[in-house]
Amino acid sequence: MSSPADSALPNFRARDERFVRTALEAAAAADPRDVPVGAVVFDAGGRELARACNAREALADPTAHAEVLALRQAARVAGDGWRLEGVTLAVTLEPCTMCAGALVLARVGRVVFGAWEPKTGAVGSLWDVVRDRRLNHRPEVRGGILEAECAAVLDTFFHTHR
């Protein structure tokens, strides 16, 4: 789902594809036991602040999703406390409810993701947490960027782990 502002700026597409390709690189670093999801945080100028991959199995931590780990690292790097206003988080899979809530609470400016997640997605599929009008912050969202490439990584993982 694209926002009207994004469709008015065609240069966002190439930039967002670059961001998601970087998230795919981050996903490739995942422990073989973890679902290969990668997330990267970029500042307003497109400079990478942080990257992470899922590490729930590796860390034995149910909250060690790529998005949460990348947000934690970006907050340390940015040095402005926990507010990440103006940043873009790129992730290979649509965020879940926990991660969508973290994006809102961190005041992330934009969320760009690859594959849709109809079972647990909370950025437009099953729920739309980040655009709930009752919240005080709502990031822009672009989904389906390099969707086939992102979905293929996940399909391969689940095919070999079932």
Phi, psi and omega in degrees: 000122179259150175272156179303325180297321180292320182292337178281348182236088184299337180292344177296326184300309181297319179295315180295323176297319177298318179298315182290325175299322177294322176294324175297322176298318179297320180298326181296341180274000183295146172305141182301341178277341183268146175298126186284082175246134178239147178223141180223137178254130180241143175282178184299335179272000179089008179277134180290128177260323185198154174214152179202164174233164177306140180216030180299313180289314183299324182257356185052048185225114182295343179264004184277053173281153182306316182297314182296315180296320179293320178296318178300313181294318180297321179297321177292318183290317183295327176073008180256027184081208186273347181282125181245045181300138177086354179273161173245131173255123176253134183218149185283341182227142178308129182298149176278182181297320179299312183290322177298318177298319179297322179297318178293312183295329179278353180066034177301138183281320183220147174235126179235126181223162182271271186280141173283151180235089185294341182275324184224004184296135183237024179231036175135335182278279181279316177229172174223066184302316188290342180247019178292121184296344180282347181273155182276352178220135179222107179289156170290151182226136169228119180246163177080018179281122184053039185306313183297319179295317180293317180295324181297321178298316180291318179301317179299315179301309184290330176295321181277346182252013178244000000 
